[in-house]
Amino acid sequence: MRFRNSAEGYGIIAQAFHWIVAALVFVQIGMGLYAADLPVSLARLQWLSRHKSLGLGILALVLLRFAWRSLNPPPALPDSMPRWERRAAVATHRLFYVLLILAPLAGWFHASAAGLSVNWFGLMQVPDLVSKDRELAELFKLTHRVLVGLLALLLVGHIGAALHHAFLRRDGVMHRMLPWRPRRNV
Ligand code: HEM
């Protein structure tokens, strides 16, 4: 088990960041859709409160992940991949970071402007980013939705590409992000 990335694959820390953030983002999207659909009620406020807390947790994890990645460059993509595909993969990964930082930030701006301050899992009060303003709240609500929609689209493309590498190309690209070794080096 290696902690740092190497030319052959990702280290255990980068893998842990990848799979934990991925799982939390799925939970977060489901929770956001569920909470936003509830009628105005105590249950809605409670689900939104969990959503906001988890969203800030994801933001913190993504910033840590970005710092770790800056210190640990990822392994290069294989030469067997056409150049345009390697460029598309790099662009996708960068866009993931941009969206995983901007989407929660927009949610935080929305919550602040809507007067729904965040109390992080009931443990501490998080400062508001702007003061209460109904028009701004609507603007950030829309921005949050658009950014999350783009994130969901990117996720679909990313998962499709990963499965393509794993089952059709069998070029080992997917295995670099898995903590276990493939039975056969495909
Ligand atoms: C990666 C992080 C996040 C993801 C993937 C995410 C996803 C979502 C989704 C899918 C919705 C439902 C959109 C709709 O149909 O209206 C939503 C709503 C919402 N999110 Fe997030 N969110 C994230 C982070 C945050 C953060 C950090 C906050 C605040 C601190 C936040 C605050 C809200 C609020 C207040 C709503 C309800 C909007 C409404 O009133 O309809 N979100 N989010």
py3Dmol code that shows the C-alpha trace and the ligand (Angstrom):
import py3Dmol

protein = """\
ATOM      1  CA  MET A   1       0.000   0.000   0.000  1.00  0.00           C
ATOM      2  CA  ARG A   2       1.473   3.369  -0.945  1.00  0.00           C
ATOM      3  CA  PHE A   3       0.296   6.739   0.321  1.00  0.00           C
ATOM      4  CA  ARG A   4       1.561   8.921  -2.495  1.00  0.00           C
ATOM      5  CA  ASN A   5       0.725   8.767  -6.200  1.00  0.00           C
ATOM      6  CA  SER A   6       3.252   7.029  -8.439  1.00  0.00           C
ATOM      7  CA  ALA A   7       3.705   6.647 -12.190  1.00  0.00           C
ATOM      8  CA  GLU A   8       1.637   3.411 -12.015  1.00  0.00           C
ATOM      9  CA  GLY A   9      -1.356   4.642 -10.098  1.00  0.00           C
ATOM     10  CA  TYR A  10      -2.967   6.744  -7.407  1.00  0.00           C
ATOM     11  CA  GLY A  11      -1.892   6.355  -3.792  1.00  0.00           C
ATOM     12  CA  ILE A  12      -4.332   5.382  -1.062  1.00  0.00           C
ATOM     13  CA  ILE A  13      -4.889   9.011   0.071  1.00  0.00           C
ATOM     14  CA  ALA A  14      -5.914  10.206  -3.421  1.00  0.00           C
ATOM     15  CA  GLN A  15      -8.126   7.109  -3.793  1.00  0.00           C
ATOM     16  CA  ALA A  16      -9.782   7.714  -0.421  1.00  0.00           C
ATOM     17  CA  PHE A  17     -10.463  11.372  -1.329  1.00  0.00           C
ATOM     18  CA  HIS A  18     -11.893  10.278  -4.688  1.00  0.00           C
ATOM     19  CA  TRP A  19     -14.321   7.646  -3.402  1.00  0.00           C
ATOM     20  CA  ILE A  20     -15.391   9.496  -0.250  1.00  0.00           C
ATOM     21  CA  VAL A  21     -16.112  12.732  -2.164  1.00  0.00           C
ATOM     22  CA  ALA A  22     -17.895  10.758  -4.921  1.00  0.00           C
ATOM     23  CA  ALA A  23     -20.152   8.956  -2.413  1.00  0.00           C
ATOM     24  CA  LEU A  24     -20.923  12.182  -0.514  1.00  0.00           C
ATOM     25  CA  VAL A  25     -21.755  14.077  -3.720  1.00  0.00           C
ATOM     26  CA  PHE A  26     -24.299  11.386  -4.666  1.00  0.00           C
ATOM     27  CA  VAL A  27     -25.888  11.538  -1.207  1.00  0.00           C
ATOM     28  CA  GLN A  28     -25.803  15.359  -1.379  1.00  0.00           C
ATOM     29  CA  ILE A  29     -27.575  15.554  -4.748  1.00  0.00           C
ATOM     30  CA  GLY A  30     -30.274  13.152  -3.547  1.00  0.00           C
ATOM     31  CA  MET A  31     -30.713  15.065  -0.288  1.00  0.00           C
ATOM     32  CA  GLY A  32     -30.854  18.446  -2.094  1.00  0.00           C
ATOM     33  CA  LEU A  33     -33.521  17.246  -4.533  1.00  0.00           C
ATOM     34  CA  TYR A  34     -35.524  15.656  -1.715  1.00  0.00           C
ATOM     35  CA  ALA A  35     -35.323  18.695   0.596  1.00  0.00           C
ATOM     36  CA  ALA A  36     -36.083  21.246  -2.143  1.00  0.00           C
ATOM     37  CA  ASP A  37     -39.220  19.269  -3.054  1.00  0.00           C
ATOM     38  CA  LEU A  38     -40.668  19.169   0.466  1.00  0.00           C
ATOM     39  CA  PRO A  39     -43.462  21.605   1.407  1.00  0.00           C
ATOM     40  CA  VAL A  40     -42.514  24.401   3.802  1.00  0.00           C
ATOM     41  CA  SER A  41     -42.271  22.536   7.120  1.00  0.00           C
ATOM     42  CA  LEU A  42     -39.950  21.675   9.977  1.00  0.00           C
ATOM     43  CA  ALA A  43     -38.872  18.528   8.073  1.00  0.00           C
ATOM     44  CA  ARG A  44     -37.803  20.675   5.098  1.00  0.00           C
ATOM     45  CA  LEU A  45     -35.724  22.933   7.345  1.00  0.00           C
ATOM     46  CA  GLN A  46     -34.121  19.905   9.014  1.00  0.00           C
ATOM     47  CA  TRP A  47     -33.232  18.234   5.696  1.00  0.00           C
ATOM     48  CA  LEU A  48     -31.923  21.523   4.311  1.00  0.00           C
ATOM     49  CA  SER A  49     -29.855  21.978   7.433  1.00  0.00           C
ATOM     50  CA  ARG A  50     -28.257  18.509   6.936  1.00  0.00           C
ATOM     51  CA  HIS A  51     -27.761  19.331   3.249  1.00  0.00           C
ATOM     52  CA  LYS A  52     -26.001  22.609   4.052  1.00  0.00           C
ATOM     53  CA  SER A  53     -23.754  20.998   6.674  1.00  0.00           C
ATOM     54  CA  LEU A  54     -22.781  18.104   4.414  1.00  0.00           C
ATOM     55  CA  GLY A  55     -22.234  20.541   1.527  1.00  0.00           C
ATOM     56  CA  LEU A  56     -19.733  22.564   3.564  1.00  0.00           C
ATOM     57  CA  GLY A  57     -18.063  19.295   4.611  1.00  0.00           C
ATOM     58  CA  ILE A  58     -17.715  18.382   0.925  1.00  0.00           C
ATOM     59  CA  LEU A  59     -16.273  21.830   0.178  1.00  0.00           C
ATOM     60  CA  ALA A  60     -13.645  21.378   2.925  1.00  0.00           C
ATOM     61  CA  LEU A  61     -12.766  17.877   1.673  1.00  0.00           C
ATOM     62  CA  VAL A  62     -12.447  19.114  -1.920  1.00  0.00           C
ATOM     63  CA  LEU A  63     -10.084  21.908  -0.831  1.00  0.00           C
ATOM     64  CA  LEU A  64      -7.969  19.377   1.091  1.00  0.00           C
ATOM     65  CA  ARG A  65      -8.066  17.039  -1.893  1.00  0.00           C
ATOM     66  CA  PHE A  66      -6.929  19.846  -4.168  1.00  0.00           C
ATOM     67  CA  ALA A  67      -4.028  20.649  -1.824  1.00  0.00           C
ATOM     68  CA  TRP A  68      -3.015  16.971  -1.742  1.00  0.00           C
ATOM     69  CA  ARG A  69      -3.206  16.781  -5.538  1.00  0.00           C
ATOM     70  CA  SER A  70      -1.036  19.890  -5.894  1.00  0.00           C
ATOM     71  CA  LEU A  71       1.646  18.188  -3.790  1.00  0.00           C
ATOM     72  CA  ASN A  72       1.133  14.829  -5.522  1.00  0.00           C
ATOM     73  CA  PRO A  73       0.702  15.120  -9.275  1.00  0.00           C
ATOM     74  CA  PRO A  74      -1.566  12.377 -10.677  1.00  0.00           C
ATOM     75  CA  PRO A  75      -0.059   9.600 -12.836  1.00  0.00           C
ATOM     76  CA  ALA A  76       0.102  10.455 -16.543  1.00  0.00           C
ATOM     77  CA  LEU A  77      -2.538   8.943 -18.814  1.00  0.00           C
ATOM     78  CA  PRO A  78      -1.266   6.123 -21.076  1.00  0.00           C
ATOM     79  CA  ASP A  79       0.108   6.948 -24.530  1.00  0.00           C
ATOM     80  CA  SER A  80      -2.350   4.417 -25.940  1.00  0.00           C
ATOM     81  CA  MET A  81      -5.079   7.052 -25.448  1.00  0.00           C
ATOM     82  CA  PRO A  82      -5.494   9.507 -28.333  1.00  0.00           C
ATOM     83  CA  ARG A  83      -4.262  13.014 -27.524  1.00  0.00           C
ATOM     84  CA  TRP A  84      -7.739  14.569 -27.696  1.00  0.00           C
ATOM     85  CA  GLU A  85      -8.970  12.045 -25.119  1.00  0.00           C
ATOM     86  CA  ARG A  86      -6.125  12.808 -22.752  1.00  0.00           C
ATOM     87  CA  ARG A  87      -6.874  16.519 -23.111  1.00  0.00           C
ATOM     88  CA  ALA A  88     -10.594  15.931 -22.539  1.00  0.00           C
ATOM     89  CA  ALA A  89      -9.801  13.888 -19.406  1.00  0.00           C
ATOM     90  CA  VAL A  90      -7.551  16.622 -17.987  1.00  0.00           C
ATOM     91  CA  ALA A  91     -10.188  19.295 -18.782  1.00  0.00           C
ATOM     92  CA  THR A  92     -12.891  17.168 -17.111  1.00  0.00           C
ATOM     93  CA  HIS A  93     -10.841  16.741 -13.944  1.00  0.00           C
ATOM     94  CA  ARG A  94     -10.172  20.481 -13.749  1.00  0.00           C
ATOM     95  CA  LEU A  95     -13.826  21.286 -14.323  1.00  0.00           C
ATOM     96  CA  PHE A  96     -14.759  18.885 -11.510  1.00  0.00           C
ATOM     97  CA  TYR A  97     -12.662  20.910  -9.079  1.00  0.00           C
ATOM     98  CA  VAL A  98     -14.118  24.202 -10.325  1.00  0.00           C
ATOM     99  CA  LEU A  99     -17.694  22.929  -9.948  1.00  0.00           C
ATOM    100  CA  LEU A 100     -17.065  21.151  -6.646  1.00  0.00           C
ATOM    101  CA  ILE A 101     -15.858  24.468  -5.229  1.00  0.00           C
ATOM    102  CA  LEU A 102     -18.306  26.862  -6.924  1.00  0.00           C
ATOM    103  CA  ALA A 103     -21.493  24.771  -6.433  1.00  0.00           C
ATOM    104  CA  PRO A 104     -21.229  24.584  -2.619  1.00  0.00           C
ATOM    105  CA  LEU A 105     -20.097  28.218  -2.495  1.00  0.00           C
ATOM    106  CA  ALA A 106     -23.211  29.249  -4.446  1.00  0.00           C
ATOM    107  CA  GLY A 107     -25.310  27.178  -2.005  1.00  0.00           C
ATOM    108  CA  TRP A 108     -23.632  28.939   0.910  1.00  0.00           C
ATOM    109  CA  PHE A 109     -24.273  32.365  -0.695  1.00  0.00           C
ATOM    110  CA  HIS A 110     -27.894  31.356  -1.298  1.00  0.00           C
ATOM    111  CA  ALA A 111     -28.398  30.175   2.278  1.00  0.00           C
ATOM    112  CA  SER A 112     -26.816  33.381   3.638  1.00  0.00           C
ATOM    113  CA  ALA A 113     -28.881  35.696   1.417  1.00  0.00           C
ATOM    114  CA  ALA A 114     -32.054  33.736   2.248  1.00  0.00           C
ATOM    115  CA  GLY A 115     -31.409  34.200   5.972  1.00  0.00           C
ATOM    116  CA  LEU A 116     -30.870  30.424   6.416  1.00  0.00           C
ATOM    117  CA  SER A 117     -27.542  30.613   8.256  1.00  0.00           C
ATOM    118  CA  VAL A 118     -25.653  27.348   8.567  1.00  0.00           C
ATOM    119  CA  ASN A 119     -25.142  25.687  11.912  1.00  0.00           C
ATOM    120  CA  TRP A 120     -22.644  22.935  11.059  1.00  0.00           C
ATOM    121  CA  PHE A 121     -24.276  19.676  12.223  1.00  0.00           C
ATOM    122  CA  GLY A 122     -25.406  21.567  15.333  1.00  0.00           C
ATOM    123  CA  LEU A 123     -21.758  21.965  16.386  1.00  0.00           C
ATOM    124  CA  MET A 124     -20.876  25.501  15.340  1.00  0.00           C
ATOM    125  CA  GLN A 125     -22.353  28.550  13.704  1.00  0.00           C
ATOM    126  CA  VAL A 126     -20.904  29.217  10.239  1.00  0.00           C
ATOM    127  CA  PRO A 127     -20.585  32.899   9.258  1.00  0.00           C
ATOM    128  CA  ASP A 128     -22.893  34.266   6.534  1.00  0.00           C
ATOM    129  CA  LEU A 129     -21.222  35.317   3.281  1.00  0.00           C
ATOM    130  CA  VAL A 130     -23.732  38.129   2.533  1.00  0.00           C
ATOM    131  CA  SER A 131     -26.506  39.787   4.463  1.00  0.00           C
ATOM    132  CA  LYS A 132     -30.158  38.876   3.905  1.00  0.00           C
ATOM    133  CA  ASP A 133     -31.416  39.971   0.496  1.00  0.00           C
ATOM    134  CA  ARG A 134     -34.358  38.362  -1.293  1.00  0.00           C
ATOM    135  CA  GLU A 135     -33.232  39.172  -4.852  1.00  0.00           C
ATOM    136  CA  LEU A 136     -29.690  37.972  -4.236  1.00  0.00           C
ATOM    137  CA  ALA A 137     -31.097  34.809  -2.674  1.00  0.00           C
ATOM    138  CA  GLU A 138     -33.052  34.050  -5.859  1.00  0.00           C
ATOM    139  CA  LEU A 139     -29.983  34.732  -7.996  1.00  0.00           C
ATOM    140  CA  PHE A 140     -27.760  32.403  -5.940  1.00  0.00           C
ATOM    141  CA  LYS A 141     -30.481  29.761  -5.780  1.00  0.00           C
ATOM    142  CA  LEU A 142     -30.515  29.682  -9.587  1.00  0.00           C
ATOM    143  CA  THR A 143     -26.698  29.731  -9.744  1.00  0.00           C
ATOM    144  CA  HIS A 144     -26.545  26.798  -7.286  1.00  0.00           C
ATOM    145  CA  ARG A 145     -29.025  24.818  -9.402  1.00  0.00           C
ATOM    146  CA  VAL A 146     -27.193  25.500 -12.675  1.00  0.00           C
ATOM    147  CA  LEU A 147     -23.784  24.576 -11.222  1.00  0.00           C
ATOM    148  CA  VAL A 148     -25.153  21.400  -9.642  1.00  0.00           C
ATOM    149  CA  GLY A 149     -26.837  20.526 -12.971  1.00  0.00           C
ATOM    150  CA  LEU A 150     -23.487  20.917 -14.766  1.00  0.00           C
ATOM    151  CA  LEU A 151     -21.828  18.811 -12.075  1.00  0.00           C
ATOM    152  CA  ALA A 152     -24.401  16.044 -12.589  1.00  0.00           C
ATOM    153  CA  LEU A 153     -23.805  16.125 -16.379  1.00  0.00           C
ATOM    154  CA  LEU A 154     -20.055  15.935 -15.870  1.00  0.00           C
ATOM    155  CA  LEU A 155     -20.537  12.994 -13.483  1.00  0.00           C
ATOM    156  CA  VAL A 156     -22.494  11.086 -16.122  1.00  0.00           C
ATOM    157  CA  GLY A 157     -19.713  11.653 -18.690  1.00  0.00           C
ATOM    158  CA  HIS A 158     -16.994  10.766 -16.170  1.00  0.00           C
ATOM    159  CA  ILE A 159     -18.670   7.521 -15.072  1.00  0.00           C
ATOM    160  CA  GLY A 160     -19.331   6.588 -18.701  1.00  0.00           C
ATOM    161  CA  ALA A 161     -15.655   7.152 -19.584  1.00  0.00           C
ATOM    162  CA  ALA A 162     -14.470   5.166 -16.537  1.00  0.00           C
ATOM    163  CA  LEU A 163     -16.706   2.199 -17.442  1.00  0.00           C
ATOM    164  CA  HIS A 164     -15.541   2.403 -21.050  1.00  0.00           C
ATOM    165  CA  HIS A 165     -11.917   2.127 -19.884  1.00  0.00           C
ATOM    166  CA  ALA A 166     -12.735  -0.701 -17.474  1.00  0.00           C
ATOM    167  CA  PHE A 167     -14.860  -2.949 -19.669  1.00  0.00           C
ATOM    168  CA  LEU A 168     -14.261  -2.062 -23.323  1.00  0.00           C
ATOM    169  CA  ARG A 169     -10.709  -0.732 -23.567  1.00  0.00           C
ATOM    170  CA  ARG A 170      -9.373  -2.673 -20.588  1.00  0.00           C
ATOM    171  CA  ASP A 171      -6.350  -0.367 -20.556  1.00  0.00           C
ATOM    172  CA  GLY A 172      -5.898  -0.217 -16.765  1.00  0.00           C
ATOM    173  CA  VAL A 173      -6.972   3.454 -16.463  1.00  0.00           C
ATOM    174  CA  MET A 174      -9.894   2.611 -14.165  1.00  0.00           C
ATOM    175  CA  HIS A 175      -7.752   0.299 -12.035  1.00  0.00           C
ATOM    176  CA  ARG A 176      -5.409   3.115 -11.128  1.00  0.00           C
ATOM    177  CA  MET A 177      -8.176   4.519  -8.928  1.00  0.00           C
ATOM    178  CA  LEU A 178      -9.098   1.191  -7.299  1.00  0.00           C
ATOM    179  CA  PRO A 179      -7.548   0.165  -3.968  1.00  0.00           C
ATOM    180  CA  TRP A 180      -7.318  -3.501  -5.047  1.00  0.00           C
ATOM    181  CA  ARG A 181      -5.183  -5.025  -7.799  1.00  0.00           C
ATOM    182  CA  PRO A 182      -6.963  -6.464 -10.830  1.00  0.00           C
ATOM    183  CA  ARG A 183      -6.769 -10.250 -11.057  1.00  0.00           C
ATOM    184  CA  ARG A 184      -5.258  -9.978 -14.521  1.00  0.00           C
ATOM    185  CA  ASN A 185      -3.262  -6.940 -15.601  1.00  0.00           C
ATOM    186  CA  VAL A 186      -5.520  -5.848 -18.446  1.00  0.00           C
TER     187      VAL A 186
END
"""
ligand_1 = """\
43
HEM
C -21.284 19.611 -3.665
C -22.120 20.252 -2.894
C -23.593 20.426 -3.167
C -24.426 19.761 -4.037
C -24.049 18.642 -5.030
C -25.761 20.314 -3.859
C -26.882 19.894 -4.547
C -28.150 20.447 -4.419
C -29.316 20.026 -5.154
C -29.359 18.899 -6.185
C -30.352 20.805 -4.749
C -31.802 20.772 -5.267
C -31.912 21.790 -6.393
C -33.360 22.111 -6.692
O -34.020 21.319 -7.320
O -33.764 23.190 -6.290
C -29.857 21.723 -3.753
C -30.628 22.676 -3.096
C -30.172 23.499 -2.091
N -28.877 23.590 -1.631
Fe -27.292 22.455 -2.265
N -25.714 21.293 -2.895
C -24.423 21.394 -2.437
C -23.949 22.246 -1.454
C -24.717 23.150 -0.750
C -24.232 24.024 0.305
C -22.788 24.071 0.823
C -25.281 24.754 0.728
C -25.354 25.814 1.815
C -24.435 26.019 2.714
C -26.438 24.361 -0.047
C -27.717 24.897 0.090
C -28.829 24.528 -0.625
C -30.142 25.063 -0.422
C -30.537 26.124 0.626
C -30.994 24.423 -1.331
C -32.516 24.605 -1.484
C -32.834 25.520 -2.610
C -34.320 25.745 -2.617
O -34.750 26.554 -1.809
O -35.000 25.128 -3.436
N -26.068 23.394 -0.936
N -28.529 21.498 -3.580
"""
view = py3Dmol.view(width=600, height=400)
view.addModel(protein, "pdb")
view.setStyle({"model": 0}, {"cartoon": {"style": "trace"}})
view.addModel(ligand_1, "xyz")
view.setStyle({"model": 1}, {"stick": {}})
view.zoomTo()
view.show()
